[in-house]
Amino acid sequence: MSDQKKSTRIVFMGTPDFAVASLRALLEAGFTIVGVVTSPDKPAGRGLQLQESAVKKFALTNHLPILQPVKLKDPTFLEQLDQWKADLQIVVAFRMLPEIVWNRPPLGTINLHGSLLPQYRGAAPINWALINGEQTTGVTTFLLKQEIDTGDILLSKSLSIEPSDNFGSLYIKLQQLGALLLVETIEKYVNGQLSPQPQVASENIIKHAPKISKETGHINWNQPAQTVLNLIRGLSPIPGAYTQFQGKQLKIFSGTIMQATPQKNTGEFETDEKSYLRFACEDGWLCIDEMQLEGKKRLNIAAFLAGFRFEK
């Protein structure tokens, strides 16, 4: 291990399990993590018990110092951050940092993002790559600056999106790929082997990745079946694409396309009440494989139909 690698003092900032893979990889690679910044504990579940972030749980297990600021410009937090004497900060799935934080260490702040920048800047790059039917995505490391996800690129790695991928499976693949890329990035960066490259792209060809809202998941059946299926894949297993069905909300987690000309209006369904339930799209049928009716458990199509009584 190089002396430079051991002597570089790193502060890691992240919250969900996506970030845990990167933090674990940095520790296993021998980097010196002097502290971890993560979100404050939040009430969750029926009893609204305070829940620690995935990153906090991992940091506690590995005896790493932790800060959980409510406000990132809080003078007390900044003073505590300075006590760690960081040379470099790493951000993975945290929150937007003010300049007073990202510009603090001498080597700056490196961010890992779940897309091939400049495409899919924003909060939900994995979801939107699937929703838009992309066949390739990846991960990028870059130096933070003020405008979100626009800093100079250090390294990137691409990954093919399989037709069977959904948000859950792609999340795991990019989580692992991102951890490997981050280790490679920092090893080269601290040894002066990387020259940051400005992001170059025309605004009219950039696809964005805004936060997923409730309305994002509402299925519009007046679209091609593939477009509907891509939405389902991009929101499965969470938060789930949904439609109205027999007076209740129906979440759809997976399906297949049947090429045919439906003899029904878009959004209407057909079923034999035993083995299939399919909805008419603009150019074919979307056949449901897994779903969850409001107030019920997630089921495959056969189990769902075995217990469901259709309104006549």
N, C-alpha and C positions, 0 to 999 in steps of 0.2 A: 504494500500500500504506500502511495506517495506521501511524503511529509505534508505537501500542500493540501492533500485530501483530508488528512487527519487534523491539520491545524485550522482549516476553514470552519468558522463557527456559523452554524446554520439554525435559523428559526423557521419552523414549519407551521403553516397556517392552513387549516382545513376543517371540515365538519363531518360529512357523511362517510359511509364505508368505501365509497369510490376513492377517497383520499387515503384511507388506511393502507391500501396496497402500496401506495407510493412511500408512505412513511416507513412501513416495514422494510421495503426494498432499500431505502437509504440507510437504515440502521444495519441491515445485513451486509451492505456494501462497505461498511466501516466509516461512514460519515459521522461527524460530530454534531449531533442535534442538541443545542443548548436550551431549547424551549419550544413549547407548542402553544399556538393561539387557536382557540376554537370557540364556537358559539356558546352562549350561556345555556345552562340546563333549562329545558322547557317542559311545562306540564303536558302530559299525553295520556291516552287511554281513558277508560271509564272513570277511574278514581282521580284523574288529573294529577298523578304522581309525577314529580320532577324526573325527567329522563336525561341522562347524559348522552352527548353525541358519541358516535362510533369512534371518532378520533380521540375524544377524551378518555373513553374506556381503554383504548389501546395505549395511550400515553401513560395512564395510571399503572397499567400492567407492566410497562417498561420503565417505570420510575422516572419519567420525564417531567420537568417543571411545566406547569400549565397556567395560561392566562385566559380568562373568559370575559372580555370587555363587552359592555352593552353598547358603548359609543367608542368608535375608533379614534376620535379626536380628544378623548378624555385625557387631561394632563397626567393623571395618576397612572393610567395605562401606558402612556408614552414613556413616562419615567421608569416604569417597571420593565418595559421593552428594552430601553437603553441599558439597563443593568445586565442584560444578557450579552451585550457587546457583539452583536451579530455582524458577520462579514457579508452574509447573504441571506435573503429570505426566499422561501419557497411557498407558493400558493397553489393549492389543489382543491377546487370545489369549496371555496370559502364564501366571500362576499366582496363587493366592490371596495377597494382600499382607497382612502384619500391619499393625496400626494405626500402629506406629512408622514405617512406610514411607509408607502412603497419606496420613497426616495431616501429612506433613513440609512440603510447599510451601504458601505463603500462599494460593494459589488452589485448593488441594486436588488431587484426582486424578480424572480423567475416564476412564471405561471405555466401550468400544464392545462391544456384545453382539449376537449374531446371532439375535435374536428380537424380537418386540414385547412387551417387559416390561409387566406382571409374568408373562406366560406364558413357559414354557420357561426358567426359571432353571436354571443348571447347566452342565456341561461339554460337552454335545452337543446344543445347541438345533436345529441344522440337521437332524441325523439324526432326532430325535424328532418334529419337525414333519411330516416325510415318513412316518415309521412310523405316526403317528396319523392319517394321511390328511387333513391340513390343506390348505386351498385358498389360504390367505393366510399370509404370514409377513412378516419385515422385519428392520430393525436399529434399535437404540436406543442413545443415549448417555446416561449417567447419572453422578452423582457417587458415588464409592465410599464405602461405610461398612462396618462390621464384618461383618454378615450378607451372605452371598454374593448378588450380583445384586439387592439390595433398595434401593439408594440412590435419591435423588431424580432423576427423569427430566428431561433437558434437551431432547432432540429425538428423534423417531422417524420412520421412513419405512417404508411397507408395500410389499409385492411379491406379485403373484399367483404361486402355484405351478402350473405347467403339468402336465398328466397325463404328459407326456414327461420331466419333471424327475426326476433322481435326486440322490443326495448330491453327486456330482461337479459337476453342472451348477448346482445351487442354491448350492453353496459359492462358485463363481466369481461368480455374480450378486450374492450378498450381500457378497462381498469388495469388489466394485466399488462397490456402493451404500453400504456402510459407510464406505469411504474418502471419498466425497463428503459423507456426513452428518457425518463427523468434522471435515472442513474447515469446513463451515457452522457446526457447533456451536462450535468454538473461536473462529472469527471473531466470532460474536455474544457468546460468553461473556466473552472478554477485554475487550470493549467495553461490558459491562454490559447487554446487550440480552436476556438470558435470565433467567427466574425459575424455578428448579428446582421441579418438582411432585412431591409424595410419590406413591409407588406405592399404588394403591388396588385391592384385590381380596380377595374372600373366599377363605380357604384351601381351601375345598372345591371351588372351580372352577379352581384353578391347576393347570396341567399342568407337570410337572417334566421336566428333561432331564439325568438322571444320566449318568455316564460309560458308554460302550458296553463291555460285557464280552463275552467269548467266548460265553457262554450266550445273550446277547441275539440273536445271529445264528442260533440253532438254530430252524429252521422247524417250526412246529406245523401239520400238515396238517388237523387237526380244526377248522379255522377257515374263514370265507368266503374265496373266492379273492382278493377285493380286499384283505383284511387281509394275506394272504400276499404279494401283489404290493407292497403298501405297505412291508412289511418289507424286501423285496428292493431296492426303490428307495432306501430310507433307508440301506442299507448298501453301495450300489454306487457306485464301484468298490472302495472299501475300508470295512470289513474283509471284507465279503461275507457274505450270508446263505447257510446251508448245510443240507444234509440228508445222510442216508446213502443210498448207491446202489450196489448190487452189491458190498457189503462195503467201500466206500471213501467218503471224504467228497467230496461234490459241492457246489461253490460255484455259486450261481446269480446272475447279474448283471442279467438282464432277461428279461421274459416277457410273455405276453398271456393274457387270460382268455377261455375258451370257456364260454359259458353252456350248461350241459347237466346232466343228472342222471347222474353217473358210475355205471356198473354195477360199480364196484369199491369196496373199502374205502378210506377216506381214507388218503393216503400211498402208495397203490399206483400204479404207472405203466402207461401204454400207449405203444407205439411201433410204427411200421412199419419201424423200423431204417434208414430212408432220409431222411425229411423231418420227422418230428415225434417229440417225447418230451413226454409230459404227465403231470402228477400229479393224482390225485383230491383235491379239497378238499371241504369241507362242502356247497357249493352249486354246484360246477362244476369245470372243469379249469383248471389253471395250465400253460400251454404254454410250454416253455423256449425262449428265443431265443439266449441266450449263457450259457456255463457254463465251469467249469474243474474237471476231475477231479483229485483229489489226486495230486500228482507230475507233472501234465501241464500243457500250456499252455492259456490261455484261448482258447476257440473258439466260433464260431457253431454252431447246431444241425446244419446240413448237414455241416460239416467234422468235427464231433464224431462223428456217427453213421457217417460214411464210414470212420472209423478205429477204431470201437469194436466189440468182439465181446461180445454178450450171453450171459450164462450161461443155458443151457437147463434 
